[in-house]
Amino acid sequence: MAPKKIKRLIIIDANSIIHRAFHALPPLTNKKGEQIGAVYGFLLAFFKSMKDFKPDFVAACFDVHAPTFRHKKFKQYKAKRPPAPKELYSQIPKVKEVLATLKVPVFEKEGFEADDIIGTIAKLAPRKQVIPKLETIILTGDRDALQLVNSKTKVFALSRGIKNAILYNQSQVQEKYGISSQQIIDYKALKGDASDNIPGVTGIGDKTAVKLLQQFESLENLYQELETSSEKAKEIKPKLRELLLQYKDQAFLSKFLATINQNVQIDFNLQKCKWGRYDMKQISKTFEEIGLYSLIKRLSELDNNIVNQTEPKKRIKKNLRLW
């Protein structure tokens, strides 16, 4: 009996790709004087993922410009992050216009981040279809989604601008960072994340956070050992033990903030994400109206990328910082 074909779903972390493209590429304007560099960069990443993975289904997720449940829990969440320039925000509607023309459904919900929608779809997708096997690949510009990596979900993370990317499965996460994908949340709980203003445990850095997780597996196990003064906990240096106990509440707050919510109430239908339903003439017209003339010549690539192929080669560098 022939092996059952694996179907593929690509979930696009649209805001992160747009932000990365905006900062990675020089300013680009169309004949109307409108900025379109981020749109162009987004589509370069989109074309690359279509070429590399030949998906059967595609979905895109966006942030909503409104406070999230994390802001309600911790008002300082992302407070140190400077606002994005208006030249970037002005390009988001154009990206959505292109996605609509490509027949790629957009998912977003007030009170949640794109990561939460991505995590929810990654969890829902295998349950919402009758396909024997479904592989999910998350296209993103940051590493927050690494916590979602499991036997059915991989992360295709852009690096060095938008020209290169690394495909992470469970073994690649473990090889590169020394911890499992499930421990990424605990890592951020201990180390914190300056970009999101997640405090972590004051005084703990990358190496210490990884070492503690290699010893104790999870934040919960670590504090259980500490609070019972177990022999294992006594191996931790006194100063570090003191920091951990002093900032316990901060650590668990950080874990809450770092955890992607995979139970967002959204209307998701996998079949509505089926890739290849577009009209090539309409896409060409939209690209022309926006000013993406160089990409019009590449549109034939889309029709050539509807059948699955093997995944691209993975390039892994060890012992690098996560954030």
Protein Blocks (a to p, Z undefined) as FASTA:
>chain_A
ZZddddddddddfklmmmmmmmmpccdddfkopafklmmmmmmmmmmmmmmnopabdcdd
dddddddfklmmmmmgoklpccddfklmmmmmmmmmmmmmnopacdddehiafklmmmmm
mmmmmmmccbfbacdddddfbfklmmmgcfkbccdddeehjlbccdddfklmmmmnopaf
klmmmmmmmnopfklopnbjghiafklmmmmmmmnopamlmmmmmmnopaklmmpcfklm
mmmmmmmmmmmmmmmmmpccfkbccdddfklmpghiacfklmmmmmmmnopamlmmmmmm
mmmmmbccddddddddehiafZZ
